[in-house]
Amino acid sequence: MSTNNIDFDILKTKLKNRLAYILFVDLFNPTIHEGKLDTYIDNMKLTLELIDSLCVKNYDKVYPLINIPMEIQIKEYQTFCLPKKPIEEIGQFYFENEEIFQNKGRFRPAVEYKNIKILFDTKNFLPLGLPDHALIGIKNNAGAFFIEEKFVLDDAFYFLAYTEKLIDDYKKIPEGISKEKKKSISRNLRSSICSNSRSAILFFNNFIECFVSSIGFNYYSNNENLLSKEQKSILLKGKKLGKKFLPLKRKIVEILDIICIDDSLKLVWNKDNPIDEPYTSFFKFIRQLRTLLVHPGPVRNGMFQSPADWYQESYTCGKICMEISQDLWKRCYPHREFPEYLEFLDFDKNLKKGYKRLDLD
């Protein structure tokens, strides 16, 4: 093949960018990072050496050795990690910003979603609805993602699922044991049912505040230059400038006031517009449980409930929290589907995940 019209500097740059594209996508490919990487690294080094050696004399022999396997790899990866931009441009971005993806991140090897969402359509390996600050696993964490509200919600449903398991265990206390042993098992199970129910309620309440804060921070990261100092303070710190931290009820109102594109989607709570369901029941749960847990003494009504009542409280609280989170999402994102990364904020789907965490076999 004639090489008269080939600019080898441009060709080498193009090939290196395509190789960088492969290296970039490999960060998110779990199969690459299973076991030893020696062979993989050696192959990449060899390809880079071949690109550097490319010249007029060896073009007919060396170029196919570089290009054919690279094209096969790129074609395969374009089904896994769909590019939003030309792959050479994506490769160049990775080459110029590689240090972002070499850091360990706040959790383990990971990178913030905002660093890849403009380059890739990630629907084939990540759930929909992730905020910019979600951490996407890379290298040995490839295939995973990390976001605070998911941890909190998973824990809430774990405690609820575990409570149900304990209730089932309570019903199956064996008959052929001593009266004393049966009494001991019964007492421990009853206490554990109550403890896990209260834990579920606390985590459900924590989830709502975490979820609201995450929505606020995501809005900030996408609109920083359009926000006033007051708005930034509310979205980042949960308080107005020079003021105390906002209670959750006011925080929800203030964040929605900033984010909602339509005034009809905002929440207005005052004497003329009292709080309504499901928020009424939610804040009642928060107020009652906090009073019961941190103000012993005269205020005791409700703390000494039966295991069955505590379980029912946690179950109802979970239902309400999912209703509220769906309502908040629809107000902030009226044209978007519920977030897949939170199981679409569906109570039954999340509870099923809680059951799976109990299956240790």
C-alpha positions in Angstrom: 0.0 0.0 0.0 1.3 3.5 -0.9 2.4 5.6 2.1 3.0 8.8 0.2 -0.1 10.6 1.6 0.3 9.4 5.2 1.3 11.8 7.9 2.8 9.4 10.4 2.7 11.9 13.3 -1.0 12.3 12.9 -1.5 8.6 12.4 0.4 7.7 15.6 -1.5 10.3 17.6 -4.8 8.8 16.3 -3.8 5.3 17.1 -2.6 6.3 20.6 -5.9 8.0 21.3 -7.7 4.9 20.2 -5.5 2.8 22.5 -6.2 5.3 25.3 -10.0 4.9 24.6 -9.6 1.1 25.1 -7.6 1.7 28.3 -10.4 4.1 29.5 -13.2 1.7 28.9 -11.2 -1.1 30.5 -11.4 0.8 33.8 -15.1 -0.1 33.9 -14.8 -3.6 32.6 -14.9 -6.1 35.5 -13.5 -9.0 33.4 -10.2 -7.1 32.8 -9.4 -6.7 36.4 -10.1 -10.2 37.6 -6.8 -12.0 38.6 -3.4 -11.0 37.5 -3.0 -8.1 35.0 0.5 -9.0 33.8 -0.6 -10.3 30.4 -3.0 -7.4 29.8 -0.3 -4.8 30.7 2.3 -6.5 28.5 -0.1 -6.5 25.6 -0.8 -2.8 26.0 2.9 -1.9 26.3 3.6 -4.0 23.1 0.8 -2.1 21.2 2.3 1.2 22.3 5.8 0.2 21.2 4.4 -0.9 17.8 2.7 2.4 17.4 5.9 4.3 18.2 7.9 2.1 15.7 5.5 2.7 12.9 7.2 4.1 9.8 7.2 4.0 6.0 9.4 0.9 5.9 7.4 -1.3 8.2 3.9 0.1 7.6 2.5 -2.8 5.5 3.6 -5.3 8.2 3.1 -3.4 11.5 -0.1 -1.3 10.8 -2.4 -4.4 10.5 -0.8 -5.8 13.7 -1.9 -2.7 15.5 -5.2 -1.8 13.8 -7.0 -5.1 13.3 -7.1 -6.3 16.9 -7.7 -2.7 18.1 -10.7 -2.3 15.7 -12.2 -5.6 17.0 -11.8 -4.4 20.6 -13.3 -1.0 19.9 -16.3 -2.5 18.1 -16.9 -4.9 21.0 -16.6 -2.1 23.6 -19.0 0.2 21.8 -21.8 -2.2 22.7 -20.7 -2.3 26.3 -19.9 1.4 26.9 -21.6 3.5 24.3 -19.6 6.6 23.2 -21.3 10.0 23.1 -18.3 11.5 21.3 -15.7 10.4 18.7 -13.6 7.7 20.3 -10.4 9.5 19.5 -11.7 12.6 21.4 -12.6 10.3 24.3 -9.1 8.7 24.2 -7.5 12.1 24.2 -9.6 13.2 27.2 -8.4 10.2 29.1 -4.8 10.7 28.0 -4.9 14.3 29.2 -6.8 13.7 32.4 -5.5 10.3 33.4 -4.6 11.4 37.0 -8.4 11.8 37.7 -8.8 8.1 37.1 -5.7 6.9 38.9 -6.7 8.4 42.3 -8.3 6.0 44.7 -11.4 8.3 45.3 -13.2 8.7 48.5 -14.2 5.1 48.9 -11.9 2.8 46.9 -10.8 2.9 43.3 -13.6 5.0 41.9 -14.3 8.2 39.9 -17.2 10.6 40.1 -20.0 10.1 37.6 -19.7 13.6 36.3 -16.3 12.7 34.8 -17.7 10.1 32.5 -21.4 11.1 31.8 -20.4 13.6 29.1 -18.4 10.9 27.3 -20.4 7.7 27.6 -23.9 6.5 27.6 -23.5 4.2 30.6 -26.9 2.5 30.5 -25.4 -0.9 29.7 -23.3 -1.0 32.9 -24.8 1.6 35.3 -28.3 2.1 36.6 -30.2 5.2 35.4 -30.7 8.3 37.5 -27.3 8.5 39.2 -26.3 12.0 40.4 -23.0 13.6 39.3 -21.3 12.9 42.7 -22.0 9.1 42.6 -18.7 7.2 42.7 -18.3 4.7 39.8 -16.1 1.8 40.6 -13.0 1.4 38.4 -10.2 -1.2 38.1 -10.8 -3.9 40.8 -14.1 -2.1 41.7 -15.3 -2.2 38.1 -19.0 -3.0 37.9 -19.9 -1.3 41.1 -21.1 2.2 42.1 -21.3 4.0 45.4 -23.7 6.7 46.6 -24.6 7.6 50.2 -28.4 7.5 50.0 -28.3 4.0 48.5 -26.3 2.7 51.5 -28.8 4.3 53.9 -31.8 3.0 52.0 -30.3 -0.5 51.7 -29.7 -0.5 55.5 -33.2 0.6 56.2 -34.7 -2.3 54.2 -32.2 -4.7 55.6 -33.4 -4.0 59.1 -37.0 -4.2 58.0 -36.3 -7.6 56.3 -34.4 -8.8 59.3 -37.3 -7.9 61.6 -39.6 -10.0 59.5 -37.2 -12.9 59.7 -37.0 -12.6 63.5 -40.8 -12.6 63.6 -40.9 -15.8 61.6 -38.2 -17.3 63.9 -40.4 -16.3 66.9 -43.3 -18.2 65.5 -41.1 -21.3 65.0 -39.6 -21.6 68.5 -39.3 -25.4 68.9 -41.6 -27.0 71.4 -39.3 -29.8 72.5 -37.0 -27.5 74.7 -37.1 -26.6 78.3 -39.4 -24.0 79.6 -36.5 -21.9 80.7 -34.7 -22.1 77.3 -37.9 -21.3 75.5 -38.4 -18.2 77.7 -34.9 -17.0 77.0 -35.2 -17.4 73.2 -38.5 -15.7 73.3 -37.2 -12.8 75.3 -34.2 -12.3 73.0 -36.2 -12.5 69.9 -38.8 -10.0 71.1 -36.0 -7.5 72.1 -34.3 -8.0 68.7 -37.6 -7.4 66.8 -38.0 -4.1 68.6 -34.4 -3.1 68.1 -34.4 -3.8 64.4 -37.7 -2.1 64.0 -36.5 1.1 65.6 -33.3 0.9 63.6 -35.3 0.6 60.4 -37.3 3.7 61.3 -34.2 5.7 62.0 -32.6 4.7 58.7 -35.8 5.5 56.8 -35.8 9.0 58.3 -32.1 9.4 57.6 -32.7 8.4 54.0 -35.1 11.2 53.3 -32.6 13.8 54.5 -29.8 12.2 52.7 -31.9 11.9 49.5 -32.9 15.6 49.7 -29.3 16.7 50.3 -28.1 14.5 47.3 -30.7 16.1 45.0 -29.6 19.5 46.2 -25.9 18.9 45.7 -26.5 17.4 42.3 -28.4 20.6 41.3 -25.5 22.7 42.6 -22.9 20.8 40.6 -24.8 21.4 37.4 -25.8 25.0 38.0 -23.1 26.5 40.2 -22.6 29.6 38.0 -26.3 30.4 38.0 -26.8 30.3 41.8 -26.7 33.1 44.3 -24.5 32.8 47.5 -27.7 32.2 49.5 -28.8 29.4 47.2 -25.3 27.8 47.3 -25.3 27.8 51.1 -28.7 26.2 51.2 -27.8 23.5 48.7 -24.3 22.8 50.1 -24.7 23.4 53.8 -28.4 23.2 54.5 -28.6 26.7 55.9 -29.0 30.3 54.9 -26.1 32.7 55.0 -25.3 33.5 58.6 -28.2 31.4 60.0 -28.6 28.1 61.8 -29.0 24.8 60.0 -32.4 24.4 58.5 -34.7 21.8 60.1 -35.5 19.1 57.5 -39.0 20.5 56.9 -37.7 23.9 55.9 -34.7 22.4 54.1 -37.1 20.5 51.8 -39.1 23.7 51.1 -36.0 25.8 50.4 -34.3 23.2 48.1 -37.5 22.7 46.1 -37.9 26.4 45.8 -34.5 26.5 44.1 -34.8 23.4 41.9 -38.4 23.2 40.8 -39.0 24.6 37.3 -42.7 25.1 37.9 -44.1 27.0 40.9 -46.9 24.5 41.2 -44.3 21.8 42.0 -42.9 23.7 45.0 -44.0 23.0 48.6 -45.5 25.9 50.6 -46.1 25.2 54.2 -47.6 27.9 56.4 -50.7 28.7 58.3 -52.6 29.1 55.0 -51.1 26.1 53.5 -50.6 23.4 56.2 -48.4 20.4 55.6 -50.3 17.4 54.1 -49.9 13.7 53.6 -47.6 11.8 53.3 -45.4 14.5 54.9 -47.7 14.9 58.0 -47.2 11.2 59.0 -43.5 11.3 58.2 -42.7 14.3 60.4 -44.9 12.7 63.1 -42.7 9.6 63.0 -39.5 11.7 63.3 -40.8 13.8 66.2 -42.3 10.9 68.1 -39.3 8.6 67.8 -36.8 11.3 68.7 -38.9 12.2 71.8 -39.1 8.6 72.8 -35.4 7.9 72.4 -33.8 11.1 73.8 -36.3 12.4 76.3 -37.0 9.7 78.9 -39.0 10.5 82.0 -42.5 12.0 81.8 -42.8 11.5 78.0 -43.0 7.7 77.7 -46.1 6.9 75.7 -45.2 4.8 72.8 -41.8 3.5 73.8 -43.1 0.4 75.5 -44.8 -1.1 72.6 -45.1 -4.8 71.7 -42.7 -6.2 69.1 -45.7 -6.5 66.7 -46.4 -2.8 67.1 -42.8 -1.8 66.6 -42.7 -3.8 63.4 -45.9 -2.2 62.1 -44.4 1.2 62.9 -41.3 0.4 60.9 -43.2 -1.1 58.0 -45.6 1.9 57.8 -42.6 4.3 58.1 -40.9 2.6 55.1 -44.1 2.9 53.0 -44.4 6.6 53.8 -40.7 7.3 53.1 -41.0 5.7 49.6 -44.1 7.8 49.0 -42.3 11.0 50.0 -39.2 10.2 48.0 -41.3 9.5 44.9 -43.1 12.8 45.5 -39.9 14.7 45.9 -38.4 13.2 42.7 -41.5 14.0 40.6 -41.3 17.6 41.8 -37.7 18.0 41.0 -37.6 15.9 37.8 -41.2 15.8 36.5 -40.1 14.3 33.1 -37.8 11.7 34.4 -38.3 8.1 35.5 -37.8 7.2 39.1 -34.1 6.4 39.8 -33.1 2.9 38.9 -30.2 3.0 41.3 -32.7 3.2 44.2 -34.9 0.4 42.8 -37.2 3.1 41.4 -38.1 4.1 45.0 -40.4 1.1 45.0 -41.1 -0.4 48.4 -41.5 -4.0 47.3 -38.4 -4.0 45.1 -36.3 -2.6 47.9 -37.7 -5.0 50.5 -36.9 -7.9 48.2 -33.2 -6.6 48.1 -33.3 -6.7 51.9 -34.4 -10.3 51.8 -31.5 -11.2 49.5 -29.0 -9.7 52.0 -30.3 -12.2 54.5 -29.6 -15.1 52.2 -26.0 -15.9 53.1 -25.9 -19.4 51.5 
